Amino acid sequence: AILLALGLAAARRAKNPVPTGVRGVIETLVLFVRDEIARKTIDRKYADRYVGYLLTAFFFILTCNFLGLIPGFSTPTSSISVTATLAGFTFVVSQAGGIRNYGVVGHYKNLIPHGLPIAIVPVILVVEIMSMLARPFALAIRLFANMTAGHVVILSLISLIFVLKSVLAAGMSIPFALFVYVLEILVGFLQAFIFTVLSSLFIGLAVHPSH
């Protein structure tokens, strides 16, 4: 609902020759994801095909991360079920992209580097399949752990006031908690960026394997 409201607000100013306000911010981020992430990690012939998914993931994660900074709201991306679902989407999109370009057999054949001795092909195939399955797992755990860690630190700092029952503890805990809170703004953007970059990289490896 938040993203829809922001999108509609930006779309109403789409005809303005100079982007300002909400449109200016959104357009800057859209161009950043397209030019600096998608087109630099996916072959340019296929990159724009996946920009829609990457933008969806980026803005969804960014909004979820920032929601947790508003009193009374929680951070959806601090739930492993949410991050696992997002990573699952990346896995499906990357596999679908590879199959679309090379077919089922050709896509999974690309997992094996060319020119290997036949004897070690089965071993390499197992290793590559495990690596392929580990990518979405790493995506899910990385986002979940980073978004949970900041909240745990803030909660621990505030809890010190009640554990120690000291004004001195409050004088130290609250400034540190505020510092971590401000740092969470940077972390929220950084984690959305990292998830999008890695998703784009995995898609790029599937649709245009290096070997």
C-alpha positions in Angstrom: 0.0 0.0 0.0 2.9 2.4 0.8 4.7 1.6 -2.4 1.4 2.0 -4.4 0.8 5.4 -2.8 4.3 6.6 -3.6 4.1 5.2 -7.1 0.9 7.0 -7.8 2.2 10.2 -6.3 5.3 10.0 -8.6 3.2 9.1 -11.7 1.0 12.2 -11.3 4.2 14.3 -12.0 5.4 12.1 -14.8 4.8 14.8 -17.5 6.9 17.4 -15.7 10.2 17.9 -17.6 12.2 18.1 -14.4 11.6 15.4 -11.8 11.1 16.9 -8.3 9.9 15.6 -4.9 8.8 12.0 -4.7 9.2 11.5 -8.4 12.7 12.8 -8.3 13.7 10.4 -5.6 12.0 7.4 -7.1 13.3 8.1 -10.6 16.9 8.4 -9.3 16.6 5.1 -7.6 15.0 3.4 -10.6 17.8 4.7 -12.9 20.4 3.6 -10.3 19.1 0.0 -10.2 18.8 -0.2 -14.0 22.1 1.4 -14.9 24.4 0.6 -12.0 23.1 -2.8 -11.0 21.1 -4.6 -13.8 23.1 -3.5 -16.8 26.5 -4.1 -15.1 25.8 -7.6 -13.8 23.5 -9.0 -16.5 24.4 -9.1 -20.2 23.1 -5.9 -21.7 21.0 -7.9 -24.2 19.0 -9.4 -21.4 19.4 -6.8 -18.6 16.3 -4.7 -19.1 14.1 -7.9 -19.1 14.8 -8.3 -15.4 14.8 -4.6 -14.3 11.1 -4.9 -13.2 11.8 -7.7 -10.8 14.9 -6.1 -9.4 13.1 -2.8 -8.8 10.3 -4.6 -7.1 12.7 -6.4 -4.8 14.7 -3.3 -4.1 11.8 -1.0 -3.2 9.9 -3.7 -1.3 13.0 -4.6 0.9 13.8 -0.9 1.4 10.3 -0.1 2.5 10.2 -3.1 4.9 13.5 -2.2 6.3 12.5 1.4 7.0 9.1 0.4 8.5 10.9 -1.0 11.5 12.4 2.4 12.3 8.9 3.9 12.9 7.6 3.4 16.5 4.8 0.9 16.6 5.8 -0.9 13.4 7.9 -4.0 13.0 10.5 -4.9 10.3 9.1 -7.6 8.0 12.6 -8.4 6.7 13.6 -9.5 10.2 11.4 -12.5 9.7 13.1 -15.5 8.1 9.9 -16.5 6.3 9.8 -13.1 4.4 13.5 -13.2 3.5 13.3 -16.8 2.4 10.3 -16.0 0.2 12.2 -13.1 -1.4 15.3 -15.4 -2.0 13.0 -18.0 -3.4 11.7 -15.5 -6.0 15.3 -14.7 -7.0 16.0 -18.4 -7.4 12.9 -18.9 -9.6 13.6 -15.9 -11.7 17.2 -16.9 -12.3 16.4 -20.5 -13.2 13.5 -19.4 -15.5 15.9 -16.9 -17.2 18.5 -19.6 -17.8 15.9 -22.1 -19.1 14.3 -19.4 -21.3 17.7 -18.8 -23.0 19.1 -22.3 -23.3 16.3 -24.7 -22.6 16.1 -27.1 -19.6 19.0 -29.4 -20.7 21.1 -26.5 -22.0 20.7 -24.4 -18.8 21.8 -27.2 -16.5 24.5 -28.3 -18.9 26.0 -24.8 -18.5 26.6 -25.6 -14.8 29.5 -27.7 -15.9 32.6 -25.9 -17.1 33.6 -26.9 -20.6 36.6 -29.1 -21.3 36.5 -31.1 -18.0 37.5 -34.8 -18.0 34.4 -37.0 -18.1 35.5 -38.8 -14.9 35.1 -35.7 -12.7 32.0 -34.3 -14.4 29.6 -36.0 -11.9 31.5 -34.6 -8.9 31.5 -31.0 -10.4 27.8 -31.3 -11.2 27.0 -32.1 -7.6 29.1 -29.3 -6.4 27.6 -26.8 -8.8 24.0 -27.9 -7.9 24.8 -27.5 -4.2 26.3 -24.0 -5.0 23.2 -23.1 -6.9 20.9 -24.1 -4.1 23.1 -22.4 -1.5 22.7 -19.0 -3.2 19.1 -18.3 -2.1 19.9 -19.7 1.3 22.7 -17.2 1.7 20.5 -14.4 0.4 17.8 -15.2 3.0 20.1 -15.6 6.0 22.1 -12.4 5.2 19.1 -10.1 5.0 17.4 -11.7 8.0 20.5 -11.6 10.2 21.5 -8.0 9.4 18.0 -6.7 9.9 17.6 -8.6 13.2 21.0 -7.7 14.6 20.4 -3.9 14.8 17.1 -4.4 16.7 18.7 -6.8 19.1 21.5 -4.3 19.8 19.0 -1.5 20.5 16.9 -3.7 22.7 20.0 -4.8 24.6 21.1 -1.3 25.2 17.7 -0.2 26.4 17.4 -3.3 28.6 20.6 -2.3 30.4 18.7 0.6 32.1 16.3 -1.8 33.7 18.9 -4.4 34.5 21.3 -2.0 36.2 18.6 0.3 37.5 21.0 3.2 37.2 20.7 6.7 35.9 24.3 6.4 34.7 23.3 3.4 32.6 20.5 5.4 31.0 22.9 8.2 30.2 25.1 5.8 28.3 22.6 3.4 26.8 20.2 6.0 25.3 22.9 7.8 23.2 24.3 4.5 22.0 20.8 3.3 21.1 20.1 6.5 19.2 23.4 6.1 17.3 22.5 2.5 16.4 19.0 3.7 15.4 20.5 6.2 13.0 23.0 3.6 11.7 20.0 1.4 10.9 18.9 3.8 8.3 22.1 3.3 6.4 21.9 -0.5 7.0 18.3 -0.6 5.7 19.4 1.0 2.4 22.6 -1.0 2.2 20.8 -4.4 2.7 18.3 -3.6 0.0 21.1 -2.7 -2.3 23.1 -5.8 -1.5 20.1 -8.1 -2.0 19.4 -6.5 -5.4 23.0 -6.7 -6.5 23.3 -10.4 -5.6 20.0 -11.2 -7.2 21.1 -9.5 -10.4 24.4 -11.3 -10.3 22.8 -14.7 -9.9 20.4 -13.9 -12.7 23.3 -12.8 -14.8 25.2 -16.0 -14.2 22.1 -18.0 -15.2 21.2 -16.1 -18.4 24.8 -15.6 -19.6 27.2 -18.1 -18.0 30.8 -17.2 -18.2 31.9 -20.6 -19.4 
